[in-house]
Amino acid sequence: CEAKVVSEGALPPLIYLLRHEIKAVQEHAVGALRNLSVIPENKNRIAKEGGLPPLILLLKSNVDKIQELAAYTVHNLSAGSVLNQHNIVRDGGLVPLVSLLSSRNEATVEQAVGALRNITLVDENK
């Protein structure tokens, strides 16, 4: 089913909606991308379509659920992708991920620390 969503061209509009002014729209868009990011073929596609910068911005959202979903998605994108591990740091994701380590939301902390674990697999990110 996820392959159909991506093949029908959903990635660009979902990524665009990450910057929407309505927080509920952001939350649903990042939730969809989280679901799509578990599929290995989608990891680099999401990044290639420009998904990392708005996801990194959402790590700083004032809505806990959006932060959690963004951290989850960044964690998924960093798993098994050296390119994404490098690009998350290049695009400014390190500082917001470290900031999330002190979140009061345990799931957010878990996802942020998982992303940081993956990012540190790249020697230049250590």
C-alpha positions as CSV (number, residue, x, y, z in Angstrom):
1,C,0.0,0.0,0.0
2,E,2.8,2.4,0.9
3,A,4.4,1.7,-2.5
4,K,1.2,2.8,-4.2
5,V,1.1,6.1,-2.2
6,V,4.7,6.9,-3.3
7,S,4.2,5.8,-6.9
8,E,1.1,8.0,-7.2
9,G,3.3,11.0,-6.3
10,A,2.4,11.7,-2.7
11,L,5.9,12.5,-1.5
12,P,6.2,16.1,-2.9
13,P,2.8,17.3,-1.5
14,L,3.3,15.6,1.8
15,I,6.7,17.3,2.2
16,Y,5.2,20.6,1.2
17,L,2.5,20.2,3.8
18,L,5.2,19.9,6.5
19,R,5.4,23.7,6.3
20,H,1.6,24.2,6.5
21,E,0.4,26.9,8.9
22,I,-2.2,24.6,10.4
23,K,-0.5,22.3,13.0
24,A,-2.9,19.4,12.5
25,V,-2.0,19.3,8.8
26,Q,1.7,19.2,9.7
27,E,1.0,16.4,12.2
28,H,-0.8,14.3,9.6
29,A,1.8,15.0,6.9
30,V,4.7,14.0,9.2
31,G,2.7,11.0,10.4
32,A,2.3,9.8,6.8
33,L,6.0,10.4,6.1
34,R,6.9,8.4,9.2
35,N,4.9,5.5,7.9
36,L,6.5,5.7,4.5
37,S,10.0,6.1,5.9
38,V,10.1,2.6,7.3
39,I,10.4,1.3,3.7
40,P,14.0,1.2,2.6
41,E,13.3,2.4,-0.9
42,N,11.6,5.5,0.5
43,K,14.4,6.6,2.8
44,N,16.5,8.3,0.1
45,R,13.5,9.3,-1.9
46,I,12.1,11.4,0.9
47,A,15.5,13.1,1.4
48,K,15.9,13.6,-2.4
49,E,12.5,15.2,-2.6
50,G,13.6,17.8,0.0
51,G,12.1,16.2,3.1
52,L,15.0,16.7,5.5
53,P,15.0,20.5,6.0
54,P,11.3,20.7,6.9
55,L,11.5,17.6,9.1
56,I,14.4,19.2,10.9
57,L,12.3,22.4,11.4
58,L,9.5,20.2,12.9
59,L,12.0,18.9,15.5
60,K,11.7,22.4,17.0
61,S,7.9,22.5,16.8
62,N,6.0,23.7,19.9
63,V,3.6,20.8,19.5
64,D,4.9,17.7,21.3
65,K,3.2,15.2,18.9
66,I,4.8,16.9,15.9
67,Q,8.2,16.8,17.5
68,E,7.7,13.1,18.3
69,L,6.6,12.2,14.8
70,A,9.4,14.3,13.2
71,A,12.0,12.6,15.5
72,Y,10.6,9.2,14.6
73,T,10.8,10.0,10.9
74,V,14.4,11.3,11.1
75,H,15.3,8.2,13.1
76,N,13.8,6.0,10.4
77,L,15.5,8.0,7.6
78,S,18.9,7.7,9.4
79,A,18.7,4.0,9.8
80,G,20.8,2.2,7.2
81,S,21.4,5.3,5.1
82,V,24.9,6.8,5.3
83,L,23.7,9.5,2.9
84,N,20.9,10.5,5.1
85,Q,23.1,10.3,8.2
86,H,25.4,12.8,6.6
87,N,22.7,15.0,5.3
88,I,20.8,15.2,8.6
89,V,23.9,16.8,10.1
90,R,24.6,18.9,7.0
91,D,21.1,20.3,7.1
92,G,21.3,21.3,10.8
93,G,19.6,18.3,12.5
94,L,22.2,17.7,15.1
95,V,21.3,20.6,17.5
96,P,17.5,20.0,17.5
97,L,18.0,16.2,18.0
98,V,20.3,16.9,21.0
99,S,17.7,19.4,22.4
100,L,15.0,16.7,22.2
101,L,17.0,14.5,24.6
102,S,15.6,16.7,27.4
103,S,12.0,16.4,26.2
104,R,9.4,15.4,28.8
105,N,7.9,13.1,26.1
106,E,9.7,9.7,26.5
107,A,8.9,8.6,22.9
108,T,10.5,11.8,21.5
109,V,13.6,11.1,23.6
110,E,13.7,7.5,22.4
111,Q,13.5,8.5,18.7
112,A,15.9,11.4,19.0
113,V,18.5,9.2,20.7
114,G,18.0,6.5,18.1
115,A,18.6,9.0,15.3
116,L,21.7,10.3,17.1
117,R,23.0,6.7,17.4
118,N,22.5,6.2,13.7
119,I,24.2,9.5,12.8
120,T,27.3,8.6,14.9
121,L,27.8,5.6,12.7
122,V,29.4,8.0,10.2
123,D,33.0,8.8,11.3
124,E,32.8,12.4,10.3
125,N,29.7,12.9,12.5
126,K,31.4,11.6,15.7
